[in-house]
Amino acid sequence: MGKANGSAIGVEIGVSGAKAVHVRQSGGRVVLEGCMEEEGGAFFSGTASERGAALRRLVKGVGGGRKQVGVALSSGTMFLRLFEQPETPVAALREAMRLNGPVLFNQDCRGYLMDCGLVDRAKASGEGVKRRYLAGGILRSEVEAWSEACRMGGMEVGCIQISSVSTLNAFEHACPEAFGGGGFLLLDLGQTGFTIMAGSGGELMLLRVLEGGGRALMEELSAGGAVPESRVFAELEGAGMRDRVRLGVAGLVRQVLASVGFLESRVGGDVTRVHVSGGKWGGITGVLSEELQMECVPWNPLGDGLSSGAPEGLHAACGAALQVLGVPAVAG
């Protein structure tokens, strides 16, 4: 958990660019002071010094100064797992994950920096009672590279998270009634993968990470790049493009429906709404609503602290800033 401050910076570093937000606590609310997005460039091809300069420029652009920075990373090399086991001290569990990754996750974790946290609200305790944990891993080389870039840019790193975890934390803050109610389903439309997170009563019960993501979908919709991306989005309301979107998201729709069925069987009630995050990919929510026959709604990562005119897709950056501020989070 980050140190409580009056304001903080959140930066999401994706596969094609970065977004930054500057947020401030004010009268029990967290409000957006500034935001900025930058595509490509030195974020991916530069040296540590050049990356640091790009980050410094981004942070300066949101009016951040020398504040703590929360970093949310997104790439196809990271992983998230939800698992159950008898309650174990987190420090011991981190070491077990590092050494026994193939057993726990069917994956070699020795090159990863691992972290985990409880995501249930146990009503029973004692020997043999299992608890639910969320575990995540980021390649050590990526963490070290971005930590060094932040240092070169004159920034103090408050936390480094997987972007989907940051998004989940923002959802808990922004939508407390949905998060703590009878059942929620959160769909994060990322560039390299789609993440489904579902739960009830403030607990995370299901996690599915689907490969492909927005980049693969755009490749399909643009006929391998033959159609400009801007034209694809402009034609989303047209019948021809909507039919192609339906084909492109058919697998995602099946996974969401399976997740809904799982959650309804666990909580004993109906799930009628899917909360969707993912910036420009919000344009496909209309098709998803039709295919799922459920309401698919975007949501504001700062609740009423984010103006309606703010850019889309700030969920992970806001979640990282909230972590630095010390705002309670399900997966800190």
N, C-alpha and C positions, 0 to 999 in steps of 0.2 A: 504494500500500500504506500502511495506517495505521501510526502510531507504536505500538510495542509498549507496552502498559500492563497493569497488573494486572487491571483491570476496565473495562467499557465498557457503554454503552447502545446498543441498537438500536431504531429506531422504523420501523414500516411505516405509511405513510399511503396508504390506499386510497380508493375512491370513496365510501365511506359511513362511514368511521371510521378509527381509528388503533389500533395495538397497540405496546406497548413491552416490552422485556426488559432486565434488568440481568444481565450475565454476568460471571463471574470465573474467571481462570486459577488452577488449584489442582492441584499435583502432576502436571503434564502433561495435565490434563483441563481442559475448560471447563465450568463448572457454572452452572446458572440460580439467581440470587439472588432474582429477583422478576419478575413479569409483570403487565400490566394492559391492558385494552382499553376504548376509549371510542367510542361511536357518534355520528356527526353533529355537530351543534352548531357551535361556533365554528371547528372545523377547516376548514369550507368556506364559511361565511357571514360570518365575522368579519373585522375589520381585522387588520393585521399584529400589532398589540399584543394583540388578543384571541386570535389564533392562538398567539402566543407564550405567553400565559398558559395556554392549554389544553395546549400541549406541556409547559410547566413543571409543570403539575399531573400530567400523565401520567408524566413522568420522576420526579417526587417520589414518586409512588405505587409505583414499583418500587424505591425506595431508592437512586436514582442520584446525587443531589447534583450537583455541578458537574463531571461527567466528560465526556469526549468522546462525541459522539453520532454514530452512523452512521444515515443516513436512507435508507430504501428507498421509492421512489415508484411508484405504480401508477395509470395512467389510460389511456384509449383514445387519447391523443395521442402516446404514446411509440412508439418503434419499435426493433426489433432485427434485425440482418442478419448472416448468416454468409457470408463471401466469401473467395476465394483470389486471391492475386496475388504477384508476386515480393517478397521480403522488403524492407520499407520502414521507416525510422525512424518511431516512433509519432507524433512531433511533426509530421513532414511528412505523414503519413497523415491526421492530424486536420485539417490545413489543406486537404488535397485533398478530404476528405469534405465539408467546409463549402462549398467552392467548386464542387465537381463532383457534388453529391448526385444531380441528375437522371441523370447518366451512370452513377454507381456503384450507386445504389439505386432509380432511377426515382422519386425524391422530392426536392422542394426542401428542403434542409437549412439554409438560411440563418437561420431563426428558432430553430434548435436548438443546444444545447450538446452536442457530440459527444465520444465517447471510443471507444477500441478497444484490443484486446489480442490477442496471439497465443494460440491455443487448440489448437495442435498440438505435437507433439514431434518435430521434424524429424530424420530420420536421414540426410539428404543436404543439401548446401549447394552454392552456386555460382550462376553466372549462369543465369537462366531457371528456377530451381527455385522453385516456388510454395509459399507458406505460407498457413495458414488463420487468418483473423482474425474475431473477434466485434466488431461495431460496434453502438453504441447511441446513441440521441438522445433528449433530454428538452427540451421547449420552454424556451427561455431564461427566459421569463416565470415558469414554474413553479419553476425552480431559484432564481431571484432571490427569488420570493415566500416560499418555504420557508426559504431562507437568512436572509432578514430576520426571519421569524417565530422562528427559532431564536435569532438574535441578540437579539431583543426578549425572549425567554424566558430569556436569560442562559446560553445553551448554546454550546459550541464544536463546530462541525460537523467531524467527522473524514472523512466521505465522503458523497456522495449517489449512489445507484445506482438502476437500474431493478430493481423487485422480483424479476423472474425471474432476473436475474444474481445477486442476493443469495441466492436460493433455490439456484441452482446451486453457489455457493460453500459454502453450508451442507451441501449434499449431498456435496461433495468431502471436507469435514471429517468428517461423520458416518458416511459409508459408503465408506471408502477402498478396501475390497476390491471392492465393486461398481463404483466409479468407475474404478479402475485395472485391472479385470479384462477378461474377453473381450468384454463388451458390456453397456451399461446403457441403459435408456430411462426418462427422468424426465418425468412428466406433471404440470404445474402447473395446477390448476383455479382460475383467477382469476375475479374478478367481471366484468371486461370482456373477457376472452379466455382461451383455453386455450393453453398453451405446451407443445410437445413438444421435448425436448432428448435427443439420443441420441449415444452415442460408445463408445469402447473404449480401453483402455490409457491412461487419463488424458487422452484427446483428445476434444474436442467435434467431432462429424462432421456432425450434422444439427440443424437448428433450424426448427421450424414454429410460427408464431403464428396461431391461429385466432380470428377475430372472433366475438363473441357472448358467450361466457363464462357464468358462473354466474347473472348477473343476467338474461340473456335466457332461460336455461333455467328459472329460477324463474318468469319471466313466463308461460312456456308451461305449466308444471306447475300454477301457481296460477290458471289460466284468466284471465289478465290482472289478477290481484290479487283475484279474487273469493273465492279460498280463502286463508286466512291462512297465512303462511310456516311457522309453528309446526306447523300441521296437516299441511302437505306433508311435513315431515320426520318427523312422527309416523306417517304412513301409508306411508313408503317401503317397508316390508316387505309391505304389502298387494299383492295381485295386480294390482288396477286401477292403482295408482300406479306399480308397477314396469313395467307395460306402457307407460305414458306416458313414463317415464324412458327406456325402450328407444328409443322413437321420437325423443325429444329428443336422445339422444346418438348416433344412428345415424351422423351425419356425422363426429363425433369418433372413433367406432370405426373408420370407414374410414380416417381419417388416421393413427390409431395403427397399424393393420395395415400400411398402406403404409410407415410409418416402420420397423416391425419388419422388413419385407421388405428395405428398403434396407440396414439395419444388418447383417442376416444375410448379405447378399450381399457386404458389405465385409469382415466379420470372419471369415466362413467357419464360423460356429457358430450354435447356436440361442439365441434370446432367449426366456427362459421367464418373466420377471417384469417388471412395470411398477411403478416406485416413484411413488407418488402423493402430492402435497402440495396443500393448499388448504383447510384448516380444515373448516368445516361441510360442504363438498362431499364430504368423505370418505365421506358416507353413500351416495353413488352408486357406490362402488367395487365393491360386490357385483354390481350390474348390469353394470358394465364387465367384471368378471372373467368373468361368464357369456357376454357377447357376444364378448369377445376370446378366450375359452377359454384364458386366461392368468391367473396369479396377479397381482392388483393389490394392492399392500401400502402402507400408510402407513409413514412413517419418521420417526425422531426427529432433529431438526435439530442437537442437541448430543450425539448418541451416547448414552452412558450418563450424561452430565451433566445430562439432563433427566428429571425424575421422571415416572412413568407417569400421575400425577394432574394434570399440567400441562395447560392448555388447548390445543386443537388450533389449527393454523394459524399457528404462530410461526416458520415457516421463513424468511421474508424478513427479519423483524426480527432473528432470530438470525444470519443471514448478514451483515447490515449491521454487527452488533456484532463478529462475527469479523473483518471487514475492518478495523475500527478497532483491534482487538487485534493485528493483524499476522499472524493465522493464515494460512498459505499458501492461496492461492485460484487457481482456474483462470482466472478472469476478473476480475482486479483492476485 
